[in-house]
Amino acid sequence: MVVFLSGELGAGKTTLARGILRGLGHTGRIKSPSFTLVEVYKLSRLYLYHFDFYRFNNPMELEDAGFREIFDGEAVCLVEWPEKAGAALPAADLKISIRAAGTGRRVEVIAATEAGKACLRHIPR
């Protein structure tokens, strides 16, 4: 499962990622991957990779960092700033866009694949 988290700086992408991890049962510390580029969490049999590509200047940096094989595995990948990695990333299953709206946030979620649609069916409305 590949999930793109898009929005301006400070929109709440990392906060949403933390909420997802808490919702999946992670009780430990959740660090922002802004400087490390990726944080890895093992949740039972599931590996969740939280990426932040804000510091990328070139999409080829994804290849140089050696992350390509992670996206080919059986993991969940939350990707902040996916546009910085461009076409080097695989297609997203879910695209989540966050933007400020007054004192709150407006969130748009698009299921881009069948796996993304199946995921959305399990979210209570």
C-alpha positions as CSV (number, residue, x, y, z in Angstrom):
1,M,0.0,0.0,0.0
2,V,1.5,3.3,-1.1
3,V,-0.1,6.5,0.4
4,F,0.8,9.9,-0.8
5,L,0.5,12.7,1.7
6,S,0.4,16.1,0.0
7,G,0.0,19.7,1.3
8,E,1.9,22.8,2.1
9,L,4.5,23.0,4.9
10,G,2.7,22.8,8.2
11,A,-0.5,21.4,6.7
12,G,-0.6,18.4,9.0
13,K,1.0,15.6,6.9
14,T,3.2,14.3,9.8
15,T,0.4,14.7,12.3
16,L,-1.8,12.5,10.1
17,A,0.9,9.9,9.8
18,R,1.2,9.9,13.6
19,G,-2.6,9.4,13.8
20,I,-2.4,6.5,11.4
21,L,0.4,4.8,13.4
22,R,-1.6,5.3,16.6
23,G,-4.7,3.9,15.0
24,L,-2.7,0.8,13.9
25,G,-1.6,0.3,17.6
26,H,1.9,1.8,17.7
27,T,2.5,3.1,21.3
28,G,6.1,4.1,21.0
29,R,7.7,7.3,20.0
30,I,6.9,8.6,16.5
31,K,9.6,10.7,15.0
32,S,9.3,13.0,11.9
33,P,11.5,11.6,9.1
34,S,12.4,15.1,7.9
35,F,16.1,14.6,8.4
36,T,16.4,10.8,8.2
37,L,14.2,10.6,5.1
38,V,12.4,7.4,6.5
39,E,11.3,6.0,9.8
40,V,10.3,2.3,10.0
41,Y,7.7,0.9,12.3
42,K,6.9,-2.9,12.8
43,L,3.3,-3.4,13.7
44,S,2.7,-7.1,14.3
45,R,3.4,-8.6,10.8
46,L,3.2,-5.3,9.1
47,Y,6.0,-2.9,8.3
48,L,5.1,0.7,7.8
49,Y,7.6,3.1,6.3
50,H,7.1,6.8,6.8
51,F,9.0,8.8,4.2
52,D,9.6,12.6,4.0
53,F,11.1,13.7,0.7
54,Y,10.9,17.4,1.4
55,R,14.7,17.8,1.1
56,F,14.9,16.1,-2.3
57,N,16.2,18.3,-5.0
58,N,16.1,15.7,-7.8
59,P,13.8,12.6,-8.2
60,M,16.9,10.5,-8.8
61,E,17.7,10.9,-5.1
62,L,15.1,8.1,-4.5
63,E,17.2,5.7,-6.4
64,D,20.4,7.0,-4.8
65,A,19.0,6.5,-1.3
66,G,18.2,2.8,-2.1
67,F,14.5,3.0,-1.2
68,R,13.2,1.5,-4.4
69,E,13.1,-2.1,-3.1
70,I,11.0,-1.0,-0.1
71,F,8.2,0.0,-2.5
72,D,8.3,-3.4,-4.1
73,G,7.7,-5.2,-0.8
74,E,4.8,-6.1,1.3
75,A,4.7,-3.0,3.4
76,V,2.7,0.2,3.9
77,C,4.5,3.3,2.6
78,L,3.4,6.8,3.8
79,V,5.0,9.4,1.6
80,E,5.2,13.0,2.5
81,W,6.2,15.3,-0.4
82,P,5.8,12.7,-3.1
83,E,6.1,15.3,-5.8
84,K,9.7,15.7,-4.9
85,A,10.4,12.1,-6.0
86,G,8.3,12.5,-9.1
87,A,8.0,9.5,-11.5
88,A,10.6,7.6,-9.5
89,L,7.8,6.6,-7.1
90,P,5.3,3.8,-7.9
91,A,1.7,4.9,-8.3
92,A,-0.2,5.7,-5.1
93,D,-3.0,3.5,-3.9
94,L,-4.3,6.4,-1.9
95,K,-3.7,10.1,-2.4
96,I,-4.4,12.3,0.6
97,S,-4.3,16.1,0.2
98,I,-4.4,18.4,3.2
99,R,-4.8,22.1,3.2
100,A,-5.6,24.8,5.7
101,A,-9.2,25.9,5.9
102,G,-9.8,28.7,8.4
103,T,-8.8,27.3,11.8
104,G,-9.0,23.7,10.6
105,R,-8.0,21.5,7.7
106,R,-9.6,20.3,4.6
107,V,-8.7,16.8,3.6
108,E,-9.3,15.1,0.2
109,V,-8.8,11.4,-0.1
110,I,-8.6,9.7,-3.6
111,A,-8.5,6.0,-4.0
112,A,-6.3,5.5,-7.1
113,T,-6.3,1.7,-7.2
114,E,-8.5,-1.2,-6.2
115,A,-6.3,-1.7,-3.1
116,G,-7.0,2.0,-2.2
117,K,-10.7,1.5,-2.7
118,A,-10.7,-1.6,-0.5
119,C,-8.8,0.4,2.2
120,L,-11.4,3.2,2.1
121,R,-14.2,0.7,2.5
122,H,-12.8,-0.2,6.0
123,I,-12.7,3.4,7.3
124,P,-15.8,4.3,9.4
125,R,-17.7,7.3,8.0
